[in-house]
């Protein structure tokens, strides 16, 4: 048995195992490239190590690009696009200011949490509507 054949087979198996342990579809495609190099080296005797590595790099790049353009774009849209995006779920809500907006910044209590709000200066107790989100800051306007 030639050592390079065993090396590419072992690398393909190791990459598939890495993908199984930490899924993300990145190692899978590199594993497919390693398996293709394994089959090529097994079929064609005398291929130089440099050519094998170049083939692996090119096939890895191509297979990852195929994944990124073909499979990732065809992903099914989520039925809950705002899941785990708590701040964006609050857009449209009407809340009361717990702390006056002074110099453009204040605080409002939404459900059981306090949020930093930004908007026009308003006194404490004013009713405001959340109109946008900037990171963890709610952009508000007077109602």
N, C-alpha and C positions, 0 to 999 in steps of 0.2 A: 504494500500500500504506500502510495506517495504521500509525503508529509503535508504538502500544500492542499491536497484533497481533504485530508483529515482536518487541517486547520480551518478551511472555509466551512466545512460541515459543522465543526464545533462552534465557530463564530455565529453561524446562522441559528443554531440551537440556543446559544447563549443570548442572542438578541431577542429571540422569541420568548425565552424565559423572562428576560428583563421586561418585556412588554406585558407579560402576564402578571408580574409583580407590581409594576407601576404603569397602568394603562394610560395611554395618551396618543396612540397610533403612530408615534415617531419611530420607536424601535422596531415595530412591526415591519415597516417599509424598508428599513435598513436590513432587517433579517431576510426579507424577500430578496434584496439585492445580494446579500451574502450567499443565499441559496442559489441564485442564478450564477454567481461566480463559481460556486462549488460545482454545479452541473457543467459549466463551461470548462473548468480545469480538469474535471473528471473525463470529459469527452475529448479534449484536445491536449495531448501530452506535449511538454516542452514549452509551455507558455511561461514567459519570464515573470518574476515576482513583481517587478515594476508594472508590467502590463496588467497583472491581476489586481493590484491596488488601484490603478487608474480605472479599470473596469468597475471595481467596487464603488469608488467615489462617484463616477458618472451615473451608475445605476441607482445609487442611493439618492443622488440629487434628483434624477428624473422621477423616481418612484415617489419621493416626498412631494415633488411639484404636482404630480398626477393626483396624489391624495388631496393636496391643498386646493387645487382648482376643480377637481371632479367631485370628490366625495364630500368635502366640507361645505360646499355651496349647495349641495342637494339635501342638506340636513333638514329634517322636518321642523317647521316653525313651532315654537313653544305655545301651548295653550294657556300658559301663565307667564307672559313675558316680563312682568314686574316682580316675580318671585325673587326674594333675596335682594330686592332693590327698594328697601323700606322708604327712603326719602322720596323717591319718585312716586310711590303709592299715595303720598300725601297731597300731590298736586290736585287742586280743586277743593280741598277741605277748607272749611271756615273754622278758625280758632281764635281764642282770646289771648291777648298779650299778658304774660305774667310779669314782664319787665318792660318798661317803656322803650321804644326804639329811639335811641339818642345817637346822633352822629351816624345814623344809618344802620345801627346794630341793636338788637334786643333779644328777648327770650320769650318763647311761647310753650305752653304745656299742651302736648298732643297725646291723648290717651294717658299713658302712664310715664311718658318721657318728656324731658325738657329739650327743646331744640333752639339753636341759635337762628334768629331770623334777621333778614336784611330787607330794608325798604325805607320808605319815607318816615321821617320822625313822627311818632304817634305816642300818645300817653298810655300808661298802663291801663289795662281793661278794655282797650280798643279791640274791635272785631276786625280780623284781617283774613284774606283769602290767600292760600298758597298758590302762586302762579308759576313757579319754576324752582329748580334745585341747582345749587352749585356746590358739589361735594356733599358735605353734611350741613350746609347752610340753606335754609328755606328762604326763597325770595317771596316777599309778600306785598300785597297792596291793600289799602283800606277798602272796606266793604261799604 
